Amino acid sequence: LRAELIAMPLLILLSLWIFRSPIAALLPVLVGAGTVMGTFLTLRLINAGVYELSVFALNLVTGLGLGLAIDYSLLMVSRFREELAAGAQPRAAARGTMLTAGRTIVFSALTVSAAMLSLLAFPLGFLRSMAIAGAVVPLVACLVALTILSSVLALLGTRVDALTPARFVRREPTDAELPRTRWYRLARC
């Protein structure tokens, strides 16, 4: 409980610094809360009827859930902003975000789940609990990001950057202003 009481304000401050918008900074908190609560519910159902889980799995749920919430939110909000900057309407921007960032999030969630399930190879009960909890967290985070976050982004539209102080507004460089390094050329392939 103490770790979560410390982590949530730090998460909000970190999100505010990264997203540079108070409204966008609350989105990882929303995804994180949904992920942690959804995972706890799923683990409760698993614990009640399938397998008795170790209490140590709860710490993994909180840490991994908040970490994935930040990653997935950053990916989706950044892509959503790019779509809006390209002139798309909010619903079209959300659709474009789902087609690009959404696929990346699904692939990431499946990869993290598969990696966590590798802990099932060890015959220790607490590692099996970590494997189960660790496999559930990314799937729930993916579900929350692709349903709740995408819906919130479509509803917010350009208001995702509302209340942003003028000094934090980033202007994206035009194509002519970008340096023509070999890294730039490689990224444009």
MDTraj code that builds the backbone (N, CA, C; nanometers):
import mdtraj as md
import numpy as np

residues = "LEU ARG ALA GLU LEU ILE ALA MET PRO LEU LEU ILE LEU LEU SER LEU TRP ILE PHE ARG SER PRO ILE ALA ALA LEU LEU PRO VAL LEU VAL GLY ALA GLY THR VAL MET GLY THR PHE LEU THR LEU ARG LEU ILE ASN ALA GLY VAL TYR GLU LEU SER VAL PHE ALA LEU ASN LEU VAL THR GLY LEU GLY LEU GLY LEU ALA ILE ASP TYR SER LEU LEU MET VAL SER ARG PHE ARG GLU GLU LEU ALA ALA GLY ALA GLN PRO ARG ALA ALA ALA ARG GLY THR MET LEU THR ALA GLY ARG THR ILE VAL PHE SER ALA LEU THR VAL SER ALA ALA MET LEU SER LEU LEU ALA PHE PRO LEU GLY PHE LEU ARG SER MET ALA ILE ALA GLY ALA VAL VAL PRO LEU VAL ALA CYS LEU VAL ALA LEU THR ILE LEU SER SER VAL LEU ALA LEU LEU GLY THR ARG VAL ASP ALA LEU THR PRO ALA ARG PHE VAL ARG ARG GLU PRO THR ASP ALA GLU LEU PRO ARG THR ARG TRP TYR ARG LEU ALA ARG CYS".split()
xyz = np.array([
    [0.0831, -0.1195, 0.0000],
    [0.0000, 0.0000, 0.0000],
    [0.0872, 0.1254, 0.0000],
    [0.1932, 0.1236, 0.0783],
    [0.2817, 0.2398, 0.0834],
    [0.3479, 0.2639, -0.0518],
    [0.3906, 0.1560, -0.1166],
    [0.4532, 0.1702, -0.2481],
    [0.3557, 0.2304, -0.3489],
    [0.2293, 0.1895, -0.3437],
    [0.1310, 0.2430, -0.4364],
    [0.0994, 0.3887, -0.4061],
    [0.0996, 0.4248, -0.2774],
    [0.0755, 0.5644, -0.2409],
    [0.1896, 0.6550, -0.2866],
    [0.3089, 0.6002, -0.2960],
    [0.4228, 0.6764, -0.3468],
    [0.4234, 0.6750, -0.4994],
    [0.3888, 0.5616, -0.5584],
    [0.3981, 0.5454, -0.7032],
    [0.2969, 0.6306, -0.7796],
    [0.1746, 0.6415, -0.7301],
    [0.0721, 0.7134, -0.8062],
    [0.1034, 0.8624, -0.8230],
    [0.1408, 0.9354, -0.7177],
    [0.1772, 1.0768, -0.7419],
    [0.2992, 1.0916, -0.8322],
    [0.3965, 1.0007, -0.8166],
    [0.5128, 1.0051, -0.9056],
    [0.4726, 0.9758, -1.0496],
    [0.3798, 0.8845, -1.0670],
    [0.3298, 0.8532, -1.2002],
    [0.2629, 0.9751, -1.2627],
    [0.1857, 1.0463, -1.1846],
    [0.1183, 1.1661, -1.2367],
    [0.2206, 1.2735, -1.2733],
    [0.3192, 1.2963, -1.1870],
    [0.4220, 1.3961, -1.2177],
    [0.5051, 1.3575, -1.3398],
    [0.5425, 1.2322, -1.3483],
    [0.6179, 1.1842, -1.4636],
    [0.5348, 1.1961, -1.5910],
    [0.4079, 1.1608, -1.5832],
    [0.3199, 1.1720, -1.6991],
    [0.3031, 1.3168, -1.7419],
    [0.2931, 1.4075, -1.6463],
    [0.2803, 1.5494, -1.6780],
    [0.4044, 1.5999, -1.7503],
    [0.5202, 1.5540, -1.7055],
    [0.6450, 1.5945, -1.7702],
    [0.6559, 1.5359, -1.9115],
    [0.6171, 1.4096, -1.9284],
    [0.6295, 1.3439, -2.0588],
    [0.5234, 1.3926, -2.1565],
    [0.3986, 1.3962, -2.1137],
    [0.2889, 1.4299, -2.2037],
    [0.2699, 1.5802, -2.2206],
    [0.3203, 1.6607, -2.1268],
    [0.3139, 1.8063, -2.1320],
    [0.1716, 1.8607, -2.1405],
    [0.0780, 1.7858, -2.0880],
    [-0.0620, 1.8270, -2.0873],
    [-0.1294, 1.7617, -1.9676],
    [-0.1992, 1.8388, -1.8863],
    [-0.2642, 1.7790, -1.7683],
    [-0.3671, 1.6718, -1.8044],
    [-0.4403, 1.6933, -1.9102],
    [-0.5418, 1.5945, -1.9492],
    [-0.4750, 1.4681, -2.0008],
    [-0.3767, 1.4828, -2.0870],
    [-0.3057, 1.3653, -2.1388],
    [-0.2291, 1.2939, -2.0281],
    [-0.1846, 1.3664, -1.9264],
    [-0.1098, 1.3059, -1.8162],
    [-0.1977, 1.2159, -1.7308],
    [-0.3270, 1.2400, -1.7307],
    [-0.4174, 1.1553, -1.6526],
    [-0.4516, 1.0248, -1.7238],
    [-0.4255, 1.0167, -1.8532],
    [-0.4594, 0.8956, -1.9284],
    [-0.3807, 0.7722, -1.8834],
    [-0.2482, 0.7814, -1.8576],
    [-0.1787, 0.6628, -1.8055],
    [-0.2307, 0.6194, -1.6690],
    [-0.2739, 0.7163, -1.5883],
    [-0.3301, 0.6822, -1.4577],
    [-0.4599, 0.6044, -1.4777],
    [-0.5413, 0.6486, -1.5723],
    [-0.6663, 0.5786, -1.6050],
    [-0.6381, 0.4365, -1.6529],
    [-0.5444, 0.4232, -1.7454],
    [-0.5095, 0.2907, -1.7979],
    [-0.4470, 0.2047, -1.6879],
    [-0.3608, 0.2644, -1.6054],
    [-0.2976, 0.1897, -1.4966],
    [-0.3993, 0.1399, -1.3953],
    [-0.4914, 0.2270, -1.3566],
    [-0.5947, 0.1860, -1.2602],
    [-0.6825, 0.0757, -1.3190],
    [-0.7210, 0.0909, -1.4442],
    [-0.8018, -0.0131, -1.5091],
    [-0.7272, -0.1448, -1.5214],
    [-0.5990, -0.1352, -1.5524],
    [-0.5171, -0.2565, -1.5656],
    [-0.5027, -0.3285, -1.4317],
    [-0.4687, -0.2542, -1.3283],
    [-0.4480, -0.3158, -1.1970],
    [-0.5786, -0.3752, -1.1449],
    [-0.6878, -0.3005, -1.1547],
    [-0.8160, -0.3529, -1.1056],
    [-0.8631, -0.4726, -1.1885],
    [-0.8492, -0.4645, -1.3197],
    [-0.8891, -0.5759, -1.4054],
    [-0.8059, -0.7002, -1.3806],
    [-0.6765, -0.6807, -1.3577],
    [-0.5893, -0.7948, -1.3294],
    [-0.6211, -0.8551, -1.1932],
    [-0.6444, -0.7709, -1.0932],
    [-0.6819, -0.8229, -0.9614],
    [-0.8105, -0.9044, -0.9699],
    [-0.9071, -0.8575, -1.0471],
    [-1.0320, -0.9314, -1.0641],
    [-1.0064, -1.0658, -1.1311],
    [-0.9265, -1.0651, -1.2368],
    [-0.8954, -1.1897, -1.3077],
    [-0.8201, -1.2866, -1.2172],
    [-0.7225, -1.2355, -1.1421],
    [-0.6465, -1.3222, -1.0516],
    [-0.7331, -1.3739, -0.9375],
    [-0.8288, -1.2942, -0.8959],
    [-0.9227, -1.3403, -0.7917],
    [-1.0029, -1.4599, -0.8425],
    [-1.0464, -1.4522, -0.9684],
    [-1.1210, -1.5639, -1.0267],
    [-1.0326, -1.6874, -1.0431],
    [-0.9079, -1.6660, -1.0832],
    [-0.8145, -1.7780, -1.0963],
    [-0.7861, -1.8388, -0.9594],
    [-0.7654, -1.7538, -0.8600],
    [-0.7339, -1.7987, -0.7246],
    [-0.8514, -1.8743, -0.6621],
    [-0.9728, -1.8350, -0.6968],
    [-1.0914, -1.8973, -0.6371],
    [-1.1193, -2.0358, -0.6946],
    [-1.0866, -2.0572, -0.8200],
    [-1.1294, -2.1830, -0.8776],
    [-1.0246, -2.2668, -0.9469],
    [-0.9108, -2.2102, -0.9848],
    [-0.8173, -2.2852, -1.0680],
    [-0.6871, -2.3166, -0.9954],
    [-0.6240, -2.2135, -0.9414],
    [-0.4897, -2.2299, -0.8848],
    [-0.4719, -2.1297, -0.7718],
    [-0.4157, -2.1745, -0.6607],
    [-0.3924, -2.0827, -0.5496],
    [-0.2642, -2.0045, -0.5753],
    [-0.2789, -1.8745, -0.5862],
    [-0.1671, -1.7875, -0.6193],
    [-0.0961, -1.7368, -0.4945],
    [0.0313, -1.7102, -0.5081],
    [0.1117, -1.6540, -0.4004],
    [0.0807, -1.5057, -0.3856],
    [0.0924, -1.4557, -0.2651],
    [0.0678, -1.3141, -0.2377],
    [0.1739, -1.2252, -0.3048],
    [0.2891, -1.2809, -0.3356],
    [0.3960, -1.2035, -0.3993],
    [0.3590, -1.1591, -0.5404],
    [0.2622, -1.2235, -0.6009],
    [0.2206, -1.1868, -0.7362],
    [0.1558, -1.0484, -0.7387],
    [0.1028, -1.0027, -0.6261],
    [0.0365, -0.8725, -0.6219],
    [0.1327, -0.7584, -0.6501],
    [0.2555, -0.7682, -0.6004],
    [0.3550, -0.6638, -0.6267],
    [0.3899, -0.6571, -0.7744],
    [0.3979, -0.7725, -0.8371],
    [0.4263, -0.7769, -0.9798],
    [0.3140, -0.7109, -1.0586],
    [0.1908, -0.7349, -1.0187],
    [0.0758, -0.6776, -1.0885],
    [0.0826, -0.5255, -1.0868],
    [0.1104, -0.4688, -0.9713],
    [0.1146, -0.3233, -0.9597],
    [0.2275, -0.2638, -1.0431],
    [0.3471, -0.3157, -1.0274],
    [0.4622, -0.2612, -1.1003],
    [0.4515, -0.2784, -1.2497],
    [0.4232, -0.3991, -1.2930],
    [0.4131, -0.4260, -1.4360],
    [0.2919, -0.3564, -1.4965],
    [0.1820, -0.3528, -1.4227],
    [0.0611, -0.2869, -1.4728],
    [0.0815, -0.1384, -1.4960],
    [0.1437, -0.0708, -1.4003],
    [0.1687, 0.0725, -1.4165],
    [0.2711, 0.0993, -1.5265],
    [0.3730, 0.0156, -1.5347],
    [0.4735, 0.0324, -1.6398],
    [0.4151, 0.0164, -1.7795],
    [0.3358, -0.0879, -1.7973],
    [0.2732, -0.1086, -1.9281],
    [0.1700, -0.0012, -1.9583],
    [0.1019, 0.0479, -1.8555],
    [0.0047, 0.1553, -1.8751],
    [0.0726, 0.2799, -1.9300],
    [0.1879, 0.3135, -1.8745],
    [0.2615, 0.4301, -1.9233],
    [0.3071, 0.4061, -2.0670],
    [0.3645, 0.2898, -2.0942],
    [0.4133, 0.2594, -2.2292],
    [0.3013, 0.2645, -2.3323],
    [0.1938, 0.1947, -2.3045],
    [0.0845, 0.1881, -2.4009],
    [0.0161, 0.3229, -2.4182],
    [0.0029, 0.3978, -2.3092],
    [-0.0585, 0.5306, -2.3192],
    [0.0298, 0.6255, -2.3982],
    [0.1581, 0.6230, -2.3730],
    [0.2503, 0.7089, -2.4470],
    [0.2458, 0.6774, -2.5955],
    [0.2466, 0.5510, -2.6275],
    [0.2413, 0.5096, -2.7670],
    [0.1117, 0.5558, -2.8339],
    [-0.0002, 0.5354, -2.7682],
    [-0.1285, 0.5708, -2.8285],
    [-0.1506, 0.7218, -2.8354],
    [-0.1165, 0.7938, -2.7286],
    [-0.1368, 0.9387, -2.7299],
    [-0.0456, 1.0048, -2.8328],
    [0.0787, 0.9597, -2.8418],
    [0.1705, 1.0162, -2.9419],
    [0.1184, 0.9932, -3.0830],
    [0.0748, 0.8726, -3.1090],
    [0.0231, 0.8416, -3.2427],
    [-0.1059, 0.9178, -3.2699],
    [-0.1923, 0.9305, -3.1692],
    [-0.3169, 1.0052, -3.1840],
    [-0.2878, 1.1516, -3.2162],
    [-0.1913, 1.2098, -3.1479],
    [-0.1525, 1.3483, -3.1758],
    [-0.0993, 1.3633, -3.3177],
    [-0.0218, 1.2652, -3.3632],
    [0.0294, 1.2695, -3.5004],
    [-0.0852, 1.2661, -3.6017],
    [-0.1835, 1.1822, -3.5752],
    [-0.2993, 1.1739, -3.6649],
    [-0.3761, 1.3061, -3.6671],
    [-0.3956, 1.3661, -3.5509],
    [-0.4647, 1.4951, -3.5444],
    [-0.3848, 1.6035, -3.6162],
    [-0.2536, 1.6021, -3.5977],
    [-0.1685, 1.7023, -3.6632],
    [-0.1706, 1.6872, -3.8142],
    [-0.1952, 1.5659, -3.8620],
    [-0.2036, 1.5424, -4.0065],
    [-0.3395, 1.5849, -4.0636],
    [-0.4294, 1.6319, -3.9750],
    [-0.5576, 1.6828, -4.0219],
    [-0.6750, 1.5880, -4.0066],
    [-0.6555, 1.4760, -3.9422],
    [-0.7646, 1.3793, -3.9254],
    [-0.8635, 1.4284, -3.8199],
    [-0.9885, 1.3936, -3.8378],
    [-1.0907, 1.4197, -3.7369],
    [-1.0679, 1.3229, -3.6207],
    [-1.1197, 1.3543, -3.5015],
    [-1.0907, 1.2702, -3.3839],
    [-1.1233, 1.1221, -3.4012],
    [-1.2368, 1.0893, -3.4580],
    [-1.2690, 0.9466, -3.4739],
    [-1.1775, 0.8796, -3.5753],
    [-1.1477, 0.9503, -3.6826],
    [-1.0545, 0.8954, -3.7827],
    [-0.9141, 0.8835, -3.7232],
    [-0.8760, 0.9798, -3.6392],
    [-0.7452, 0.9732, -3.5733],
    [-0.7392, 0.8541, -3.4788],
    [-0.8486, 0.8281, -3.4072],
    [-0.8529, 0.7120, -3.3180],
    [-0.8444, 0.5828, -3.3983],
    [-0.9112, 0.5794, -3.5123],
    [-0.9060, 0.4608, -3.5978],
    [-0.7643, 0.4389, -3.6510],
    [-0.7013, 0.5462, -3.6972],
    [-0.5629, 0.5356, -3.7449],
    [-0.4681, 0.4939, -3.6346],
    [-0.4929, 0.5430, -3.5137],
    [-0.4111, 0.5049, -3.3984],
    [-0.4250, 0.3560, -3.3698],
    [-0.5470, 0.3071, -3.3778],
    [-0.5698, 0.1641, -3.3520],
    [-0.5035, 0.0764, -3.4583],
    [-0.5030, 0.1222, -3.5826],
    [-0.4440, 0.0419, -3.6898],
    [-0.2918, 0.0342, -3.6804],
    [-0.2305, 0.1351, -3.6225],
    [-0.0844, 0.1351, -3.6142],
    [-0.0372, 0.1020, -3.4729],
    [-0.0630, 0.1921, -3.3795],
    [-0.0188, 0.1703, -3.2412],
    [-0.0915, 0.0519, -3.1783],
    [-0.2158, 0.0304, -3.2167],
    [-0.2921, -0.0816, -3.1620],
    [-0.2280, -0.2160, -3.1927],
    [-0.1820, -0.2315, -3.3155],
    [-0.1144, -0.3572, -3.3516],
    [0.0148, -0.3750, -3.2728],
    [0.0863, -0.2661, -3.2537],
    [0.2104, -0.2723, -3.1763],
    [0.1826, -0.3139, -3.0326],
    [0.0764, -0.2595, -2.9754],
    [0.0404, -0.2921, -2.8376],
    [0.0001, -0.4383, -2.8252],
    [-0.0757, -0.4894, -2.9203],
    [-0.1151, -0.6309, -2.9171],
    [0.0088, -0.7197, -2.9241],
    [0.0999, -0.6887, -3.0151],
    [0.2219, -0.7677, -3.0286],
    [0.3042, -0.7619, -2.8999],
    [0.3162, -0.6431, -2.8412],
    [0.3902, -0.6274, -2.7161],
    [0.3272, -0.7086, -2.6039],
    [0.1952, -0.7008, -2.5913],
    [0.1261, -0.7741, -2.4841],
    [0.1452, -0.9244, -2.4987],
    [0.1349, -0.9751, -2.6199],
    [0.1534, -1.1186, -2.6414],
    [0.2971, -1.1608, -2.6133],
    [0.3922, -1.0760, -2.6488],
    [0.5332, -1.1072, -2.6243],
    [0.5644, -1.1097, -2.4747],
    [0.5168, -1.0088, -2.4015],
    [0.5417, -1.0042, -2.2572],
    [0.4728, -1.1218, -2.1878],
    [0.3512, -1.1538, -2.2299],
    [0.2799, -1.2674, -2.1698],
    [0.3547, -1.3978, -2.1936],
    [0.4011, -1.4181, -2.3149],
    [0.4756, -1.5403, -2.3461],
    [0.6044, -1.5484, -2.2648],
    [0.6719, -1.4353, -2.2502],
    [0.7963, -1.4339, -2.1714],
    [0.7678, -1.4670, -2.0257],
    [0.6602, -1.4116, -1.9717],
    [0.6262, -1.4391, -1.8314],
    [0.5839, -1.5850, -1.8122],
    [0.5171, -1.6409, -1.9104],
    [0.4752, -1.7814, -1.8998],
    [0.5938, -1.8777, -1.8984],
    [0.7096, -1.8303, -1.9434],
    [0.8282, -1.9169, -1.9394],
    [0.8670, -1.9519, -1.7959],
    [0.8202, -1.8737, -1.6981],
    [0.8476, -1.9053, -1.5578],
    [0.7762, -2.0324, -1.5129],
    [0.6794, -2.0791, -1.5901],
    [0.6103, -2.2042, -1.5564],
    [0.7028, -2.3249, -1.5645],
    [0.8164, -2.3081, -1.6292],
    [0.9117, -2.4185, -1.6425],
    [0.9751, -2.4556, -1.5084],
    [0.9743, -2.3650, -1.4135],
    [1.0352, -2.3905, -1.2837],
    [0.9315, -2.4492, -1.1879],
    [0.9694, -2.5487, -1.1096],
    [0.8728, -2.6173, -1.0228],
    [0.8500, -2.5489, -0.8869],
    [0.8590, -2.4183, -0.8818],
    [0.8378, -2.3462, -0.7566],
    [0.7026, -2.2760, -0.7613],
    [0.6249, -2.2900, -0.6545],
    [0.4897, -2.2355, -0.6508],
    [0.4827, -2.0854, -0.6693],
    [0.5735, -2.0115, -0.6031],
    [0.5651, -1.8663, -0.6151],
    [0.6053, -1.8184, -0.7553],
    [0.6950, -1.8920, -0.8225],
    [0.7296, -1.8554, -0.9602],
    [0.6145, -1.8857, -1.0557],
    [0.5416, -1.9918, -1.0287],
    [0.4229, -2.0212, -1.1096],
    [0.3186, -1.9109, -1.0919],
    [0.3044, -1.8625, -0.9686],
    [0.2128, -1.7514, -0.9425],
    [0.2574, -1.6258, -1.0176],
    [0.3867, -1.6003, -1.0171],
    [0.4397, -1.4854, -1.0913],
    [0.4155, -1.5021, -1.2407],
    [0.4312, -1.6241, -1.2897],
    [0.4082, -1.6500, -1.4321],
    [0.2635, -1.6220, -1.4705],
    [0.1717, -1.6703, -1.3899],
    [0.0295, -1.6505, -1.4203],
    [-0.0064, -1.5027, -1.4118],
    [0.0340, -1.4378, -1.3032],
    [0.0034, -1.2950, -1.2867],
    [0.0718, -1.2128, -1.3955],
    [0.1974, -1.2450, -1.4227],
    [0.2722, -1.1716, -1.5248],
    [0.2181, -1.1912, -1.6649],
    [0.1542, -1.3028, -1.6904],
    [0.0939, -1.3260, -1.8214],
    [-0.0412, -1.2561, -1.8342],
    [-0.1111, -1.2401, -1.7240],
    [-0.2430, -1.1759, -1.7266],
    [-0.2307, -1.0244, -1.7398],
    [-0.1329, -0.9643, -1.6705],
    [-0.1202, -0.8184, -1.6672],
    [-0.1118, -0.7567, -1.8069],
    [-0.0211, -0.8006, -1.8960],
    [-0.0127, -0.7352, -2.0265],
    [-0.1389, -0.7533, -2.1106],
    [-0.2058, -0.8665, -2.0943],
    [-0.3287, -0.8873, -2.1707],
    [-0.4393, -0.7922, -2.1253],
    [-0.4491, -0.7722, -1.9944],
    [-0.5483, -0.6776, -1.9424],
    [-0.5095, -0.5349, -1.9807],
    [-0.3808, -0.5015, -1.9722],
    [-0.3350, -0.3670, -2.0109],
    [-0.3655, -0.3404, -2.1581],
    [-0.3456, -0.4405, -2.2408],
    [-0.3769, -0.4287, -2.3832],
    [-0.5260, -0.4048, -2.4032],
    [-0.6064, -0.4823, -2.3350],
    [-0.7517, -0.4686, -2.3456],
    [-0.7974, -0.3297, -2.3011],
    [-0.7446, -0.2813, -2.1897],
    [-0.7820, -0.1484, -2.1394],
    [-0.7367, -0.0393, -2.2367],
    [-0.6140, -0.0502, -2.2859],
    [-0.5628, 0.0520, -2.3786],
    [-0.6415, 0.0553, -2.5087],
    [-0.6745, -0.0624, -2.5605],
    [-0.7418, -0.0664, -2.6905],
    [-0.8908, -0.0384, -2.6827],
    [-0.9493, -0.0489, -2.5656],
    [-1.0924, -0.0205, -2.5541],
    [-1.1162, 0.1138, -2.4857],
    [-1.0777, 0.1234, -2.3610],
    [-1.1076, 0.2437, -2.2835],
    [-1.0265, 0.3635, -2.3329],
    [-0.8946, 0.3466, -2.3459],
    [-0.8108, 0.4593, -2.3863],
    [-0.8457, 0.5082, -2.5264],
    [-0.8665, 0.4165, -2.6197],
    [-0.8999, 0.4603, -2.7553],
    [-1.0341, 0.5327, -2.7586],
    [-1.1296, 0.4877, -2.6781],
    [-1.2595, 0.5556, -2.6712],
    [-1.2460, 0.6943, -2.6102],
    [-1.1668, 0.7049, -2.5043],
    [-1.1457, 0.8352, -2.4408],
    [-1.0761, 0.9315, -2.5368],
    [-0.9784, 0.8815, -2.6105],
    [-0.9101, 0.9667, -2.7076],
    [-1.0056, 1.0151, -2.8155],
    [-1.0912, 0.9265, -2.8652],
    [-1.1879, 0.9666, -2.9677],
    [-1.2851, 1.0706, -2.9130],
    [-1.3241, 1.0565, -2.7874],
    [-1.4156, 1.1538, -2.7264],
    [-1.3460, 1.2872, -2.6994],
    [-1.2210, 1.2818, -2.6547],
    [-1.1483, 1.4050, -2.6247],
    [-1.1120, 1.4821, -2.7515],
    [-1.0685, 1.4114, -2.8518],
    [-1.0255, 1.4784, -2.9749],
    [-0.9104, 1.5730, -2.9471],
    [-0.9219, 1.6950, -2.9963],
    [-0.8143, 1.7930, -2.9775],
    [-0.8048, 1.8416, -2.8340],
    [-0.9050, 1.8131, -2.7531],
    [-0.9016, 1.8543, -2.6122],
    [-0.8020, 1.7718, -2.5310],
    [-0.7414, 1.6717, -2.5927],
    [-0.6401, 1.5938, -2.5223],
    [-0.5241, 1.6846, -2.4809],
    [-0.5047, 1.7941, -2.5524],
    [-0.3994, 1.8896, -2.5197],
    [-0.4535, 2.0168, -2.4561],
    [-0.5785, 2.0134, -2.4122],
    [-0.6355, 2.1301, -2.3447],
    [-0.5628, 2.1534, -2.2133],
    [-0.5624, 2.2748, -2.1697],
    [-0.5001, 2.3175, -2.0441],
    [-0.3473, 2.3074, -2.0471],
    [-0.2896, 2.2886, -2.1645],
    [-0.1443, 2.2800, -2.1754],
    [-0.0858, 2.4204, -2.1691],
    [0.0074, 2.4460, -2.0776],
    [0.0715, 2.5778, -2.0733],
    [0.1445, 2.6057, -2.2045],
    [0.1437, 2.7301, -2.2468],
    [0.2007, 2.7679, -2.3767],
    [0.3477, 2.7287, -2.3896],
    [0.4216, 2.7343, -2.2802],
    [0.5640, 2.7004, -2.2907],
    [0.5882, 2.5514, -2.3114],
    [0.4870, 2.4680, -2.2881],
    [0.5019, 2.3242, -2.3070],
    [0.4540, 2.2764, -2.4429],
    [0.3934, 2.3628, -2.5201],
    [0.3424, 2.3227, -2.6512],
    [0.4612, 2.2972, -2.7432],
    [0.4629, 2.1793, -2.7987],
    [0.5716, 2.1421, -2.8894],
    [0.5266, 2.1649, -3.0330],
    [0.6144, 2.2253, -3.1085],
    [0.5887, 2.2408, -3.2504],
    [0.6727, 2.1361, -3.3222],
    [0.6057, 2.0533, -3.3987],
    [0.6781, 1.9508, -3.4729],
    [0.7535, 2.0159, -3.5888],
    [0.8791, 1.9782, -3.6094],
    [0.9540, 2.0375, -3.7203],
    [0.8968, 1.9921, -3.8542],
    [0.9055, 2.0790, -3.9514],
    [0.8614, 2.0416, -4.0860],
    [0.9655, 1.9499, -4.1468],
    [0.9302, 1.8877, -4.2568],
    [1.0234, 1.7976, -4.3248],
    [1.1511, 1.8702, -4.3663],
    [1.1368, 1.9955, -4.4074],
    [1.2537, 2.0718, -4.4509],
    [1.3469, 2.1043, -4.3349],
    [1.2950, 2.1095, -4.2127],
    [1.3762, 2.1437, -4.0963],
    [1.4482, 2.0238, -4.0354],
    [1.4106, 1.9046, -4.0761],
    [1.4734, 1.7848, -4.0198],
    [1.6125, 1.7648, -4.0783],
    [1.7069, 1.7237, -3.9953],
    [1.8422, 1.6989, -4.0477],
    [1.8422, 1.5755, -4.1378],
    [1.9239, 1.5785, -4.2364],
    [1.9309, 1.4672, -4.3323],
    [2.0476, 1.3747, -4.2992],
    [2.0501, 1.3212, -4.1790],
    [2.1566, 1.2296, -4.1382],
    [2.1266, 1.0901, -4.1924],
    [2.2212, 1.0017, -4.1780],
    [2.1954, 0.8655, -4.2262],
    [2.0892, 0.7972, -4.1411],
    [2.0759, 0.8359, -4.0134],
    [1.9698, 0.7802, -3.9289],
    [1.8329, 0.8248, -3.9802],
    [1.8256, 0.9487, -4.0244],
    [1.7005, 0.9995, -4.0822],
    [1.6648, 0.9206, -4.2072],
    [1.7641, 0.8994, -4.2938],
    [1.7382, 0.8242, -4.4174],
    [1.7001, 0.6807, -4.3886],
    [1.7619, 0.6186, -4.2878],
    [1.7288, 0.4824, -4.2502],
    [1.5858, 0.4741, -4.1981],
    [1.5451, 0.5705, -4.1175],
    [1.4092, 0.5708, -4.0626],
    [1.3057, 0.5932, -4.1714],
    [1.3409, 0.6613, -4.2776],
    [1.2466, 0.6905, -4.3862],
    [1.2402, 0.5807, -4.4916],
    [1.3218, 0.4753, -4.4787],
    [1.3196, 0.3646, -4.5769],
    [1.1844, 0.2957, -4.5807],
])
top = md.Topology()
chain = top.add_chain()
for i, resn in enumerate(residues, 1):
    res = top.add_residue(resn, chain, resSeq=i)
    for name in ("N", "CA", "C"):
        top.add_atom(name, md.element.get_by_symbol(name[0]), res)
traj = md.Trajectory(xyz[None], top)
